Amino acid sequence: MNVSPLTIRRLKNFKANKRGLYSALIFSFLFLISIFAEFIANDKPILVVFNGQIHLPVFEKIPETYYGGEFETEADYKDPFVKDLINEQGFSVMPLIEYSYDTINYDLKVPSPSPPSFENLLGTDDQGRDVLARLIYGFRISVFFGLILTILSSIIGIFAGGIQGFYGGKIDLFGQRFIEIWSGLPVLYLLIIISSFIEPSFWILLFIMLLFSWMSLEGVVRAEFLRARNFEYVKAAKALGVRNFKLMFKHVLPNAMVATLTLMPFILSGSIATLTSLDFLGFGLPPGSPSLGEMVAQGKANLQAPWLGLSAFITLSLQLSLLVFIGEAVRDAFDPRKVI
């Protein structure tokens, strides 16, 4: 695989920013942990060997009657009776945290929210659910939401900005007036109206945010295309009969991607902050979903339990800080004036 000297220089510039490099490694490690959250924090065993058969309860629902129980519903693996049935003819391997994001600890010795203990390392929330498990799942949801929203909004923003900047004239004028009107719509009020008759889900919330978030990149791409369309290589390509769309996305777009890629980490952090804010206000993900914003709201409502607010605040601040540091390193990597 041949790597261009420009790519090598950009990688060196990225690695030269130690803070950004270490932030990228830490963020990748945390994100990797959250991807496999079901194997780290779950009320189901990772592995069950019963009667010579190997089962993965994370991926399959096994009724209690299979182990010799009385009910045909899915087995409750935290029930001592079910544990004894499994141990009679096999064994089970539980995750490090034996609670999922929605598992309620009914064996608390103090009223919930309970303080941190050996069983619940960061305590429980006001419904008796493990805080650490909810933070792991909430971290994954917020990152996935931010990534999907950033990718989709970037595609739409690049396409819209490219068309306006390349063609100019009435297309650019109409596009700018439309964006001025569209960006003036109150997003929060629209969410309140929609949530009054539709329960906001992950995809509905993503779609609503996508309707407005694409404008964050449109202006930058438009400016780059306006600048690049007067370059000599663009005029030469037009003279040779190259089609406009091929010229836009094969020749002009790569030169405009520097500014676009530089902004992407900041757009990602903004998307995560937006989701957290909506969850905090109660207009985000459905109730019961693992959410950092919902954890912050619980910390506000339970000032006598500081571990709730502190856990959510530290997780959210660490997440956004790492993304900002990564964004600075990406900016240095694509800076043509920075030579190592």
N, C-alpha and C positions, 0 to 999 in steps of 0.2 A: 504494500500500500504506500503510494507516494504522497507525502504530506508537503504542502506548499510552504515556502519560507515565511509567508505571511501568517499562516496558521501556527507555525512553530513560534514566531515572535509573540503572537497573542497568548499562547499557552505560557510562555515564559513571563509575560507581563502579569498574567493571572496568578501564577505561582509566586511571583515576587511580592504580591500583596499577601503577606502571611496571615493577616487577620481574616481576609476573605477566603483564603485557602482552608484554614482551620475551621472557619464557619461552614464552608461547603461540606467538609468531612463530617462535622458534628451533625449538621442538618440531615445529611444522607443517612447517617447511622440512626438517628431518631426516627426518620421516616421509614427506614427499613424495619425497625422494631414495630412501628405502628401498623405496617402492612400485615405482619404476622401476629396481630393482636389476639386473634382467636386461640393461638397456641401459647400466649403469654398470660392473658387474663380471661378466664372462662370458667363457668361452673360445670363444664363437661370435661371428661378426661381427654387427654391427647391421644391415648391409646388404651384399648381394653382387649385383653386376651381372656376369652371365656370359652370353656369347653373345647379348647384346641383351635378356636377361630379368632382371627385378628379383626378388630373393629376400630373405626375412627369415628367416634360420636360427634366430632366437630362437623363432619360432612354427612352423617346419616342419623336418622331418628330411629332409635331402638326402643320398643315398648318394654315396660317393666315385666310383662309376662314372659319375655324371652329369657330373663334371668331367673325366673321362678317366682315372680311376684304375683300380685292379685289384679293390678290395673293394666288396661290396655293402652293407657296414655304413655307418653314418652317418660322414660325413667328419670327420676330425680337423683342425680349422682351424689348429691350432698346429704341425702337421707341415709342415716346409719344402717337402716334395714337393707337398702339396695347395696350399700358397700359390703355388708356381710354376705349377701347373695353372690356378689361377684367374687369375693375372696374365697368362697367355698370351692369354686371350680376354675379360678384364674386370678388375675390381678388387673389393676388399672393404674395409669400414670396420669396424675393431675398436673395442671399448669402451675407456674410459679405463684400466680395470683388466682385463687380459687373462686373468683367472682367475675361475672361479666358486667357490662355497663348497666344492665337492668336487674341484676340479681340483688334481692333484698336480704340483708343479714337479720334473721329473726332471733338470733342468739345473743344480741347485744345486752351487756350488763348495765348499760346506762341508756337514757333516752337519746334518740337521734336528734340532731347530728352528734355522733359520738367522736371523742378525740382520737388522735392516732394511737394505734396499738400494734402489737405483734401480728395480729390477724388482719387488721386494716391499717396499712402503713401510713396512709395519709388521712385516716379517719373515714367517716361516712357522712353523707349529706343528710338533709332533713327527712328523707324517705328511707334511710338505712342502706343506701347503695354505696359501694366502695368508690372512694374519690379517685384513687390511683387508676383503677380500671376505666373510669369515665374519662379521665384525662388522656389515657392512651388512645381510646376510641375517638374522643373528640379531636385530638391532634390529627388523626388520620382523616376524619371527615373534613376538617377545615383545610387541610393541605390539598386533598382531592378536589374540593369545591373550588379552591383558588386556582389550581392547575387547569381544570377544565374551563373555568371562566376566562382565565388568561389566554389560553390557546384559542378558544372560539372567538373571543372578542378581538384578539390580535389578527386572526384571519379576516374577520369582517372589516376591521379598521384599516388593515393594509389594502384590502380590495377597494374599499370606498375612497380612501385617501389617494391611492394610486390612480384611480380613474379621474378624480377631480384634478389632481396635479398634472397628469399627463395631457389631458384634453383641454383643461382650462375653459375659458369662455363662459357660455351659458350653463354648461354642465357644472362647472366650478361654482358659479354664482348661485344656481339653484341648490346645489349641495350645501353650501355655506348657510343659506337662509333656512334650509330644512334643519340643519344641525343646531342653529341658534334657537329655533322654536322647540325642537325635540329636547335639547339639553335644559330648557327652562321648565319642563314638566316636573312636578313634585313627586319624586320616586317614593318617598315614605308614605305619602297620602295614597298613592296607587296601591302600595302593599297593604295598607290598612283596609282599603275598599275591597281588594281581592280576598284578603284573609277573612272578611266578614261573611263570605258565602262559599269560599273554597279553602279547605285546610292546606296551608302551604307545605308542600313536600320538597325534597331535595331538588328534583328536576323542575318543578314549577318555580321555585325560588331562583334556580339557576337561569331559567328562561327569562324571568322578569329582570334580573340583574343584567343579563346579556343584552337586553333591549337598549340599555343606557351605557354600559361599560365600554362598548366598542369605540366610543368617541374619544377615549383617552389617547389612542394611538393615531387616530385619523389625521389630526393636525400636523403631527411630526412627519408622517409619511407623505402627506400632501406637500409640505414644504420641500422635502427631499426630491420629490418628482418634479415640482416646479423648477427647482434649481438644475436638475439633471437633464431635463428635456431640451435645454439649450446647449448641451455639450456637443462637441464635434462628432463623437462616435455615434450619438443618437441621430444627428443629421445625416451622417454617412450611411447608417443602417436604413433610414427612411429612403435615401436615394437609391439604395440597392433593392428596394422593394420588400423589406422585412415587414411582416404584418404587425399591427400596433400591439396586439395582446402578447405576441411573442417578444416584441421589443420591450414591452413593459415589464414582464415577469421573468424574462431570461437575462436581460442586460441591465435595465434600470433598477429593478428591485434589489439585486445583490448589493449595489452601491448604497441603497437606502436602508439596508438591514442593520447597518452599524448602529444608527440611532435607535432603531426599533428594538434590537436585542439588548441595548443598554437600559432601556426602560422596563423591560419585561419583569425582572425581579421586583421592582418597585410596584408594578401593577399587581403582581402576585401578593405581595404583602398588603396592598390596599384592598384586594378582594377578600383576604382573610379577615382584615379588620372590619370590613363592611358586614360580613356574615356574623362576626362576633357581636357587633353593635345591634343588628337586627334580632339576634337571639336574646340579647340582654333586654331589649325593649319588648320582647314577646311576639315579634312578627317574623321570626325566622323559622327554624326547623320545627316539626311537630313536637308537642310535649312528650318528654321521656327520652328524646334523642340525646345522645352524648354530645354536648356542645360546650365549648369554652365560655361562650357568652352566657349560657344558662348557669354555669358554675359561678361566674362573676355576679349574676343576679342573686344566686343563693347566698353568696358571701355578703352581699348588701343587706339581704333580708335576715341574716343570722349573724349579727355582729358579735354575739357571744361565742361564736365558733370561728375564730380567725383563720383556722387551717383551710377553710373553704375558699375565702377570698385570696389568701396568700398563694395557695396552690395554683389557682387559675391565673392569678396575676403573674407569677413567676414563669409558668408555662407559656402564656401568651407573649410576655415581654421577651423571653428567650427566643421564641419562634420568630417574632418580627425583627428582633435585633440580628439574628443570623441571616435572615433574608436581606436586610439592608446592607450588611457587611459583604454578602455575596454580590449584591448589586454594585457596590463600589469596586469590587475586584473585576467584575465584568466590564464596568466602565473603563477601568485602567487597561484591560486587555484589548479593547477596541479603540483606545485612544491613539491616533496616528502620531501624535507628538511625543508619546512615551516610548522610548527605546531603551531596552536593557543591554 
